[in-house]
Amino acid sequence: MAAVPPPAVAAAIVVRTGADDQKSKYAYFLDHQQEAVNAYESRNEMFIGDDNPLLQELRAVYDWMAQEKHAKKMSSWTFKKRLPEIHKKFPMLANNFRRMDVNSDGWLEWEEFASFCLKDKRLLKTMKRARGLTVYGIDAYGNRTFKEAHDPSHMCETSSAPQLLPWETAHVVEWRIEGLQLSRRGSPVYYGGVPLRPGQSITSQPFSAGGVTGFFRFYPSGFWTESQRRKKQGQVASSDEAAAGLLEQEGTMWKPHPLPSPDSWCCLGVFAPQGSRLVVRYFVGDTKSETRHCYWMGSVHASQVWSPPEQGTPPHWQPGDAVTVGVEILKNVNSGLHTKATNLCMTAASRRAKRPSATTPGFTGLVSGSVLLNQRPSATATTMAKSRSLPSLQAARPSTSPS
């Protein structure tokens, strides 16, 4: 006897503000975590009626894992059956069922799940580390598509470094530096309690964007050491620019990029594999550099390091604030995506070898508009026309019943 399919479940709509669409799921969680803890401890109803947006998100995630609307508890067997999808969206939850199941009865209740997500210190520490480096693509309309290794939006992003897609104008890599104590010029800069002298840098974790993998180096006290800074400040004005050919008359000759200024309060460098050739734009806070054509070699060159023109830290930065630096990858010259597409005569074997199109995120139909589940409006949905559907096979099938 054929199994009866389960009844359709109405989609839950998560309400959030427009600013939340520009945040990653880790930043969204941490920004609303304390407010959600207060609302969770003082709420009156267990499953419905929560006005806090993060509690609504957690409620949607729990229903998505249990495959049931307003589920009260989830068995260990259901959790293991959903483990591939859970690991794809939330790898930090996939191996923590025993820690979430406080009473060890083999059932994960909503109370246990919400309490673990909001109060577990190890989970919060993991999310803070994940928020430190964010990669997202921007299309012509300003929509953001966050690039995650475990949860790619398209099949072409399953490689080690996602490429710039045809409708994307740039890949942005943001490095959020916390624990950096900035002060007035001349005073020591501390990072994690360790003083950083001029010329010393801190290194980010590796990132993958624009078809390359690389990492950042941030010099919070400037690129040059104390002796190098005094030497350059004692030179004739614009001597480095003249030696590099930056003072030549305008013409067809290519001009190199200037060296980091000895008077700047910081410096940012991007390091990529040798042979990488990108068109990038650096930024420190709200200050951006000019567009640069960079080619990475074995040594450090002027185009891959940039210092903002300000001589002191921005006045609106307060002690304890995070410093946001990063790079905008506008074009990968070595990639073939910038060339014009040509028609291919594909054989049956080559057609079968092509990767299938990625499924739409949120295949369960339980949640609409969730930040944690990456249920955001797709960039392709607004910029590319939908393909026409095939005719229904049921309508084309000849009737076998007697007339």
Secondary structure by P-SEA (a helix, b strand, c coil): ccccccccccbbbbbbccccccccaaaaaaaaaaaaaaaaacccccccccccaaaaaaaaaaaaaacccccccccaaaaaaaaaaaaacccccccccccccccccccccaaaaaaaacccaaaaaaaaaaaccccccccccbbbbbbbcccccccccccccccccccccbbbbbbbbcccccccccbbbbcccccccccccccccccccccccccccccccccccaaaaaaaaacccaaaaaaaccccccccbbbbbbcccccccbbbbbbbccccccccccccccccccccccccccccccccccccccccccccccccbbbbbbbbbccccccccccbbbbbbccaaaaaacccccccccccccccccccccccccccccccccccccccccccccccccc
